[in-house]
Amino acid sequence: MTALADGPRRFMVRCDQWFERARASLLGNLPCRRGCSRCCIGPFAITRLDVASLQRGLTSLAPSVRLAIEVSARSQVEAFEAVFPRLKADTALDRWSDHEVDELVERFQDLPCPALSEDGSCRVYSFRPVTCRMMGIPVEADGLVAGACAVQTAVPVQRVPLILRQEEQRLAEQERAELEVCLGATPGLGEEVLLPYGFLPDRNPLTR
């Protein structure tokens, strides 16, 4: 298995630091708490960087816990592939249209993350994907601010300072650069896969 390089690790630390600064700027109006798992339900895309991190996290778990996560992930993957058989040959989402991805996500919107424990906590929290690390901060588009999830609509939604939005953009650029390094000589492999595939080393060429 390919270990997570220093560059991606530093990048994920920067994402965590950004989240904490953004949280502080919201003056307590962020409902995200340990055990709140509303955003842990339903599949979503993760990058190959996230896959490497998840695989590293799995190796840190007790064998029984790791097996339970992998069994759950494999069950979800089998369900995906029964409806969308093209995933059997190619797990990358890069060649899917937004409409096709949305169709899959909507169809399986009730599936919990394979790493979600019964008490609502994450069993691979320190190795979670970038999307999970930055989820919860209100989103902004075309000058409008909205809650990041349904839970967030119950509290005041505030605008994150511009300097943090600018840093968020720089993080996106760094992620792109780290992905290019990660893919190396195999750019055709694709950058993104669905979350459950990230827990299965045999379905990820870069982590075999």
N, C-alpha and C positions, 0 to 999 in steps of 0.2 A: 504494500500500500504506500502511496506517495504521501509523505508528511506535509503538513501545512508549512509553507516557507515563511521566513521572517517577515517579508513584505506584507503578505496577506494578514498575518497576525497583528502587525502594527496597524494596518488599516482597520481591522475590526475593533481594536482598542480605541482608535480615533472615533469610530462610530459610537461606541459606548460613551465616550467623553462628550460627544456632540449631544447625545440624548440627555445626559445629565444636565448640561448647560441649558438645553431647551426646556427641560422639565422645570428647572429653577426659574426660568424666565416667565413661566406660566403661573407662578405664585400659588402653587397648590391646587390649581384647577385642572389636574390631570388624574383621571380615575384609575389609571393603571396601577395594580397592586398584585403582589404575589397571590396566586390562586385564582385571579381573574383570567379566564381562558377563552373569552369571547372571540379573540382574534386567532385562536389556535384551532378553530373549526373550519374545515374546508381546505381543499388543495390550492396551492399557489406555486408560482415558478421560483426556483432558486438557481443560483449560478454554480458553475463548477468550483468556484472558491468555497461556496457554502458546502458543497458535497465533501470536499477535502476536510473541512472543519468538522462536519458531522461524523465522518468516518474516524477521525482522530478522537472525537468524543466517545464514540461507541467502544473504542478499545480501552477507555478508562473505566467502563462500567463492569459490574459483576456479570459473569457469563449468563446468568439467568435473566437479568434485566436486559442485556443486549439481545438475547434470543427473543424475548417478548416483543421488543421494538421491531426487530427484523421480521418476525412472524406477522405482526400487524401491518407493516409496510408492504410485505409481499402479498398479503391478502388484498390490500387496496390496489396494488399494481395489477393484480389479476383481474380485479373488477374493471379497472380502466381499460385494460387491453381486450376484455370481452366486448366492450362497446366501441372502443377505438383501436382496432387491431393494428393500425399502422405503427403504434408504439412498440410492438414486438420487435420490429426491425430497426427502429430509430427512436430513441427516447427524447431526443433534442426537440425543443419547442421553437427553435429559431425559424423553422420552415412552416410553422403554423400561422394562420391569420389570427388576428385578435378575436374575430367572431368564433373561430373554432376553439380557441382556448377558453373563451367565455362559456361556450356551450358545455365543455367538459367540467369546468369549475361549477357551473350551475347544477349540472346533473349530480355531482358528488359533493354538494355544498355542506352536507351534514356529517361528513367524515372527519373525525378528530385527528390531529397530528399523531403519528405513531409514537412519538416521544412524550405525549401528554399523560401524566399520571392521574390516578383516581382523585387525588386532592386538588387537581387543577394546576399543579406545578410542572415544570419542564424537567425531564430527566437528563437532558443534555444542555442545560441552560448556558453554561460557559462556552459552549461550542455551537450555539444556535445561529441560524442564518442572519445575514445582514438585515433583511426585511423585518425579522423579529426584533432585532436590536433597536431599530429606529421606529417601530410601530407605536402609535399612540399619540404622537405629536400631531396637532391639527394640520391638515393639509391646506394648501393655498394654490389657487389657479385663477388666472385672469382677475386678480385683485380680490377674489372672494375666499373667505376662510370657512372651512367646514370641519366637523369632528371626524376623527380617523375611524371611528366605529360607532355602532349604535349606542353603546354605553356612554360614549362621550357627549351625546346630545343632551344628557341629563345635567350637565354642568356648563358653566359659561365657557364659550369657545373664544379663545384669545389668539391674536396674531403673534407669531414668533418674530422677534426682532430681525430686521433685514440682514444684519451681519451673520446671523445663524443660518439664514436661508442661503446666503452666499457660500458659507462653509459647507452646507449640504450639497451645493452644486460641485464644489471642489472634491468632496468625497465621492460623488458620482463619477467624476473624471478619474480619480485615483482607482476606483473599482474597475473602470474600463481598462486602465493601464495594467493593473494586476491580472486581469483576465487574459490579456494578450500574452503576458509572460506565462501564465498557467497553461494556456492551450499550446504555446510553443509551436512545434512543427505540425500540429494537428488542428488548425483553425476550423476545418470542415466538420469537426466533431460537434460543434454547436456549444453555445454558452449557457443555455438554460435547460433545466429539466423540471419535472413536477416533484414536489417535496418528497413523497414516499420513495422515489428512486434514489434519493440521496442517502438513504439508510441501507442500501443494498450494494455492497462492493462488487458483486458479480455483474451488476448492470451498469457499472461505471468504469470505462476503459482506463481512465487516469488513476484510479485507485486500486486496480487489481494487483 
